[in-house]
């Protein structure tokens, strides 16, 4: 998902929106305190993307991604769209439902586009997505559980992954090792 702050700086972050089957409604559930949450509160706008770029997902999960060359503005710069997304949905928030950790934001789709088919994720790409989720939850998962899950996911990347999946998984493993050391030692 891309959001923009009040000064126009673009943030790229992974987020799983709640959507209906026909993708006629979208609900966002950002974490309070995140840059995405701050941007959504400041502008009430975002672009939800469907992408198969697991390296971008991994990079976005562990830190800020420089949006230069990755996005293009639409609607007079109100929204930023990932150029390589399979499809995207520009949304405006119509209602907030407050919660201390993860408020819900009901959205209306104001523009959408399909650039290419999304064929789904292969096993290695799926493993990268799951590892990216683990990387965002290091502080919530016991070290032995985290390492066990990473080993299982690594097997999928080794068996079915290409260069991009291996690079993404390695990036996530390094991030987790560094962050894990800071949290648990």
N, C-alpha and C positions, 0 to 999 in steps of 0.2 A: 504494500500500500504506500502511496505517496501522500504526504501532507506538506503544507507550507506554513511557515510561521508568519507573524504580522509584518515582518520585514521582507518576506518573499523567499527566504532560504528553504530549500526543499529537503525533506527528510524521507528516506526510504526505509521502511520497516516491515518485517513479516507480521501478518495478522490474518487470522482465520475468521472472516465475517460469518454471520448467520444469514443464510439466504434461503429463499423458497426454491422449489424445484425449477420453476420457470424463470428464476432470477428477475422477479418483478419488485422484490423488496429486499433491502439489505440492512442488517443491524450490525453495528460495530460495538466491541466491548474492550476498549483500551484500558490499560492499567493506569491508575492514578499515579502521577509522578513521572510518567514516561514523556519523552519528547512528543510522541504521537498524540498523547492525551492533551498536552499543552497546545499543540497546533490545532487540534480539533476544537478545543474550547475557544481559541483565538479567532478561528475563521469559519467554523462549522462546515468545512469542505474537505474532501479527500478523493483520491482515485483508487479504487479497488481493482487490482490486476489479477489475471489468470496467467501464470507463467510456468514454464518448465525449466527455467534457468536456476538449477540448484546451487550453482556457485554464488549467484547474486543473493539467493535466499540465505545461504550460509554467512556471507559477508554482512548482510543486513542484520542477521540475528546477533552477531557478536560486536557490532559497533557501527559507527556511522559510515555510510557509503557516499563517496563523492558523486553527486548526481550529474556532474559535467559529462556531456556526451551520452548519458543514459536516458535523459528525459527531454520532452519538448512541451512547451506551454500550449494550453488551449484556453479558449474563452477569455481572451485578453489577459492571460497570465494568472487567472484565478486557480487553475488546476495544472498539475504537471503529470504527464503521461509517460510511462516507460516505453521507449521506442520498440523494444523487442518483445513486448508482452503478446501473448496469444490473443487476449481480449482484455478490454478494460471498461470500467463503469465509473464515471464521474458522479459523485453523490454530494448532496447537501443534507445536513442534519436538520430534521424537523422537530425532534423532541429528544430530551435527555431524561433518563430514568436513573436517579441518583443511587449510588452504592459506594461505600467507603473505599473499596478496592478496585472494582471493575464496573463502573456505570455503563449503562446501555444507551446507545445512540441510535435512534430510528432515523433512517435515511430515505430520501427519494432520489431516484436515478435521474440526472438531468441531461446526460449524454452518455453514449456507449458506442463501442466499435469492436468489431471482430477483425483481427489482422491475419490470423491463420488458425488452423485447427489445433486443439490441445488433445494430444493422443494419450494423455495420462503420464504417469511416472513409472519408469521401470524399477526393479527392486533396489538397485543402487541409489537412484535418485530418491526413492522413498526413504532409504536408510539415512541419506544426508538430511532430509527434512526432519526426520525423527531425532537425529543427532543435534540439529540446530535447535530444536525444542529443548532438548536436554541442556544445551549450552546456555539457554536463557533461564534455566531453573536449577542451576548448580547449588544455590543456597538452600534449596528445598529438598534435595535428594541426598540420602546417605552415600558416602563415598563408595562403599562396596557395591551398592545397587547401581550407582552411576557407571562404575567401571564394568560391571557385568553387562549392562545394557549396551555400552559402547562396544564391547567385544562382539556381541551378537550382531550389531549393526555393521561392524568392520568386515565381518564375514560376507555380508551381502555386497558390500562395496568391492571387496576383493574378487568375488565371483562374477558380478554383473556390471561392474563400473568401468567407465572409460576414463580418460585423462581428467575431464572436468569433475567428475564425481570423486575421483581420488584426491584431486587438489582441494576440493571443498571439504571432504572428510578430514584430511590432514590439517587444514586450517582450523576446523572445529576441535579436533583432538588437542592441538597445541593450545588453543584458547582455554579449553577445559582444564588442561594440566596446569597452566599458569594460574587461572582463577581458583582452581581447587586448592592449589598450594597456598594461596593467599587467605582462603577462607578456613581451611582445616588445619593449618600448621602454625 
